Amino acid sequence: MGPCDLADAIKGITPPDDPAVIVGLGSNDDAGVIRLGDDIALIQTVDFITPLVDDPYAFGMIAACNSLSDVYAMGGVPYTALNIVCFPTEIFSLDVLREVLAGGLEICTRAGCRLLGGHSVTDKEMKFGLSVTGLVHPDKVLLNRGIRAGDVLVLTKPLGTGVIATAVKAGLSGRETVEPFIRSMTSLNDTAARITADFPVHACTDVTGFGLAGHISEMLGNENIIVEIDSAAIPLLPGAAECARNGLIPGGRYKNEDFTRGLFSSADGIPREMTDLVFDPQTSGGLLISLPEKDGVQLVARLRDAGIRDAAIVAAVAAGDIPIIKLK
């Protein structure tokens, strides 16, 4: 879920009121949530992507991680999943599809999520992802809005998947760049979510197609709050800055900047590649967590102790007269 080029299509479509719906149609949150009882709610989400890498098994893993991430971002645990497959049978053999599905199954198994089946269609372009159902306590649902002055924003994975994917497609990336790129995208956000649950979180999302700045703008909503992004603190994948400097920029980067127009500004002296990277569309990115500064410092320490070495405080939140995002 979240804003996209087609978001205006749902305006004017109003579902019936239902007190069981905690997060529903029209929300910019990462998934929908419906209450089943006093102590259990269902999270539902769906996502699929086109290949970023040539290895079909790795692609299946990446797509599955990307789909499961929305459940973690809402504070839940993935429970069941269904495959969604668009496959060009005239281009690839079914052995390729088998590898994609096997990669997705590995990630679901790793997450403790039961893969129950799915649906496939013949298409001119390969696409793969999951429809995921998760579980969460109704009182512990995390939303992507609610950040407050005095908070900091903690990011749990490095940026740069969009520019590196562009380099991969152009044949301009080496092993030293591709391996950490794939490793990051095939890493679940489960550990980060589990640790985050111990802290007083005001808002949470995962950084995906709208980039860091785009997702921060979602978190801002219409609140009169200033978010200052510290460019020096942003974790980057190896080779990401070089790819951006060399102009290997995905088209989505410019759409993301348009989405934040009127909100975003960059301080003098900030390298162009850093602006490109805060708008870089991510796949299977990290969690972005808003919480009080003292707790943010402790959260980063806990995350790093658990092996999430790239976790960092990347922004500070202050009161303002209008919503603003600054890159400094």
Solvent accessible surface area in square Angstrom, and as a share of the most:
residue,aa,sasa,rsa
1,M,100,0.45
2,G,20,0.19
3,P,11,0.07
4,C,69,0.41
5,D,114,0.59
6,L,136,0.68
7,A,33,0.25
8,D,100,0.52
9,A,73,0.57
10,I,69,0.35
11,K,149,0.63
12,G,80,0.77
13,I,108,0.55
14,T,118,0.68
15,P,64,0.40
16,P,121,0.76
17,D,144,0.75
18,D,69,0.36
19,P,135,0.85
20,A,28,0.22
21,V,65,0.37
22,I,57,0.29
23,V,7,0.04
24,G,23,0.22
25,L,93,0.46
26,G,52,0.50
27,S,26,0.17
28,N,74,0.38
29,D,0,0.00
30,D,9,0.05
31,A,0,0.00
32,G,16,0.16
33,V,4,0.02
34,I,58,0.29
35,R,95,0.35
36,L,105,0.52
37,G,26,0.25
38,D,130,0.67
39,D,99,0.51
40,I,63,0.32
41,A,0,0.00
42,L,41,0.20
43,I,0,0.00
44,Q,104,0.46
45,T,10,0.06
46,V,82,0.47
47,D,44,0.23
48,F,92,0.39
49,I,29,0.15
50,T,49,0.29
51,P,42,0.27
52,L,21,0.10
53,V,12,0.07
54,D,138,0.72
55,D,73,0.38
56,P,36,0.23
57,Y,67,0.25
58,A,10,0.08
59,F,2,0.01
60,G,0,0.00
61,M,23,0.10
62,I,0,0.00
63,A,1,0.01
64,A,0,0.00
65,C,4,0.02
66,N,7,0.04
67,S,1,0.00
68,L,0,0.00
69,S,2,0.01
70,D,12,0.06
71,V,0,0.00
72,Y,9,0.03
73,A,0,0.00
74,M,0,0.00
75,G,31,0.30
76,G,4,0.04
77,V,94,0.54
78,P,2,0.01
79,Y,91,0.35
80,T,25,0.15
81,A,2,0.01
82,L,81,0.40
83,N,19,0.10
84,I,42,0.21
85,V,8,0.04
86,C,18,0.11
87,F,5,0.02
88,P,5,0.03
89,T,72,0.42
90,E,171,0.77
91,I,115,0.58
92,F,82,0.34
93,S,65,0.42
94,L,107,0.53
95,D,89,0.46
96,V,37,0.21
97,L,28,0.14
98,R,143,0.52
99,E,75,0.34
100,V,2,0.01
101,L,55,0.27
102,A,38,0.29
103,G,0,0.00
104,G,0,0.00
105,L,88,0.44
106,E,63,0.28
107,I,0,0.00
108,C,0,0.00
109,T,95,0.55
110,R,116,0.42
111,A,15,0.12
112,G,47,0.45
113,C,7,0.04
114,R,122,0.45
115,L,47,0.23
116,L,121,0.60
117,G,33,0.31
118,G,49,0.47
119,H,131,0.58
120,S,67,0.43
121,V,72,0.41
122,T,98,0.57
123,D,47,0.25
124,K,185,0.78
125,E,92,0.41
126,M,16,0.07
127,K,41,0.17
128,F,1,0.00
129,G,0,0.00
130,L,0,0.00
131,S,39,0.25
132,V,2,0.01
133,T,26,0.15
134,G,0,0.00
135,L,50,0.25
136,V,12,0.07
137,H,62,0.28
138,P,11,0.07
139,D,119,0.62
140,K,139,0.59
141,V,24,0.14
142,L,33,0.17
143,L,53,0.27
144,N,3,0.01
145,R,115,0.42
146,G,36,0.34
147,I,5,0.03
148,R,142,0.52
149,A,56,0.43
150,G,49,0.47
151,D,3,0.02
152,V,7,0.04
153,L,0,0.00
154,V,0,0.00
155,L,0,0.00
156,T,4,0.02
157,K,15,0.06
158,P,13,0.08
159,L,3,0.02
160,G,0,0.00
161,T,3,0.02
162,G,8,0.08
163,V,1,0.00
164,I,0,0.00
165,A,8,0.06
166,T,37,0.21
167,A,0,0.00
168,V,30,0.17
169,K,142,0.60
170,A,57,0.45
171,G,64,0.61
172,L,119,0.59
173,S,35,0.22
174,G,31,0.30
175,R,185,0.68
176,E,129,0.58
177,T,13,0.07
178,V,35,0.20
179,E,74,0.33
180,P,19,0.12
181,F,0,0.00
182,I,41,0.21
183,R,145,0.53
184,S,15,0.09
185,M,0,0.00
186,T,13,0.08
187,S,44,0.29
188,L,22,0.11
189,N,7,0.04
190,D,42,0.22
191,T,35,0.20
192,A,2,0.02
193,A,16,0.13
194,R,153,0.56
195,I,13,0.06
196,T,1,0.01
197,A,83,0.65
198,D,97,0.50
199,F,27,0.11
200,P,70,0.44
201,V,26,0.15
202,H,40,0.18
203,A,1,0.00
204,C,0,0.00
205,T,0,0.00
206,D,1,0.00
207,V,1,0.00
208,T,24,0.14
209,G,37,0.35
210,F,45,0.19
211,G,0,0.00
212,L,0,0.00
213,A,0,0.00
214,G,0,0.00
215,H,7,0.03
216,I,0,0.00
217,S,10,0.07
218,E,17,0.08
219,M,1,0.00
220,L,0,0.00
221,G,42,0.40
222,N,146,0.75
223,E,97,0.44
224,N,80,0.41
225,I,14,0.07
226,I,34,0.17
227,V,0,0.00
228,E,55,0.25
229,I,0,0.00
230,D,53,0.27
231,S,18,0.12
232,A,100,0.78
233,A,32,0.25
234,I,12,0.06
235,P,17,0.10
236,L,54,0.27
237,L,7,0.04
238,P,70,0.44
239,G,27,0.26
240,A,0,0.00
241,A,25,0.20
242,E,98,0.44
243,C,11,0.06
244,A,5,0.04
245,R,146,0.53
246,N,101,0.52
247,G,52,0.50
248,L,27,0.14
249,I,30,0.15
250,P,24,0.15
251,G,53,0.51
252,G,25,0.24
253,R,3,0.01
254,Y,103,0.39
255,K,123,0.52
256,N,6,0.03
257,E,49,0.22
258,D,81,0.42
259,F,88,0.37
260,T,0,0.00
261,R,167,0.61
262,G,75,0.72
263,L,44,0.22
264,F,36,0.15
265,S,55,0.36
266,S,49,0.32
267,A,48,0.37
268,D,149,0.77
269,G,79,0.76
270,I,35,0.18
271,P,64,0.40
272,R,149,0.54
273,E,27,0.12
274,M,20,0.09
275,T,16,0.09
276,D,6,0.03
277,L,0,0.00
278,V,0,0.00
279,F,0,0.00
280,D,0,0.00
281,P,24,0.15
282,Q,7,0.03
283,T,20,0.11
284,S,2,0.01
285,G,3,0.03
286,G,1,0.01
287,L,1,0.00
288,L,0,0.00
289,I,0,0.00
290,S,0,0.00
291,L,0,0.00
292,P,40,0.25
293,E,104,0.47
294,K,145,0.62
295,D,24,0.12
296,G,0,0.00
297,V,87,0.50
298,Q,89,0.39
299,L,0,0.00
300,V,15,0.09
301,A,53,0.41
302,R,100,0.36
303,L,0,0.00
304,R,96,0.35
305,D,123,0.64
306,A,51,0.40
307,G,50,0.48
308,I,34,0.17
309,R,165,0.60
310,D,65,0.34
311,A,0,0.00
312,A,11,0.08
313,I,52,0.26
314,V,0,0.00
315,A,5,0.04
316,A,50,0.39
317,V,7,0.04
318,A,49,0.38
319,A,76,0.59
320,G,22,0.21
321,D,130,0.67
322,I,99,0.50
323,P,25,0.16
324,I,40,0.20
325,I,0,0.00
326,K,74,0.31
327,L,1,0.00
328,K,103,0.44
